[in-house]
Amino acid sequence: MYRALLALGAEYRNMRLRDPDDDSPKRAWEHKIAELGLECEESITRERAGEQRKKYIVKYPLGTKNNKFLKYHLRKGKAREERFCLAIYFFWDGHKKCVVVGALPRHLDNRMT
């Protein structure tokens, strides 16, 4: 888990801040998650979140009433069994230029689970 968080804070952040003409940070991110055996994708659509929608929402910045959707997740394994998977839900704060992690280490429920 700590290696995945470090990758979000370094390679992912570098990819988000990259010059549009420089593809090397994106390749570095893809290489890092492959090296760690992870996949990065959108977590769930707002529509599919269904009744569990609140689990995919965090108050951000802390102490405010602003809702932010955990748009992405970095995961390892597809099993719903906690012992066999890792899921880190996050979003990118473009204003502060940082990754905000909202949930970990397990898969969040959705209408399929």
N, C-alpha and C positions, 0 to 999 in steps of 0.2 A: 504494500500500500504506500509506504513512504517513497518508493521509487516512482510510482505513478504520480504522486503529488509533486515530487521534484520535477518530473517531466512537464507537468502542467505549468509550473512556475517558471520553467526555463524554456524548453523547446516550444511549447505551445504559445507562450507569451511572445517569444521571438517571432514565431510564425505570424501572429496577429499584428505585430508591429513592423513587419518587414516592408521593405520598398517593393511596390508592385512589380518592378522589373527584376527582382531578385527572388528566384525560386528556391534558393538553397535552404532558408529556414523551414520551408514547408517540407522539403525532402528530409531535413534533420528530424523534424517532428515525426514524420511517417516512419523513418528508420528507428527512432527511439521507441515508439509504441510497438512496432513489430518485434524489436529486440526484447521487450518486456512481455510479449505475448498478449497485448491489449488491443482492443478495438475502440475507436471513437466514432460516435454517431449521435444523431439527434435522439433525445430520450424518448419522447412521445409527442404527438401533436396535442394541442390544447383540447381539441375535440375528442380525441381518443382517451384522454386522461379520465373522462367521465366522473364518476363519483369520487375517485381518488384525487381529483384535481388539486385539492389543498396540499397533498403530499408533495406535489411538484412546484409549489409556490413557497417562496421565502420572503420575509420582510427584509428589505434592503434599501438603503443602509440600515444597519442595526439601530433600533430605537425609533424607527419611523413606521408609518403605516403603509409605505409603498410596497406593492407586491411585485416580485420578480419571478419569472418562470424559469425553472431549471431546464434549459433548452437542450443541453447535451449530457451525454454520459460516456464515461471511460469505463470499459468493463473487460473482465476476463472470465470466461466461462458463461454458459447459457443456462446452467441449472438454476432453479429457484432455491435449491438447498444452499443455505448460507455458507456451509463448510466448503462448497465447491465453486463459489463465484465471488467476484469483487465488482462493485459498481460504485462509481464516484460521479455524482450528479453536480453539474456546474453551469455557469453562464459566464460570458465575457462582459466585463464592465469597460466599455470603450472610453468613457469619460476619465476613469481613474487608471485605465490601461492595466487591468489586472484580472485574473481569473478569480471568480467567487465560487467556492465549493459550498453547496447547500445540503448535501446528504451523502453519507457513506457509512459503512462499507458494503451494504447489501442492496439488492434489487428492490426498488419501490413497487408497491402494488399497483396494478392497473385493472381494468375490467376483465382481463383475461386470467388474472390470478386470484 
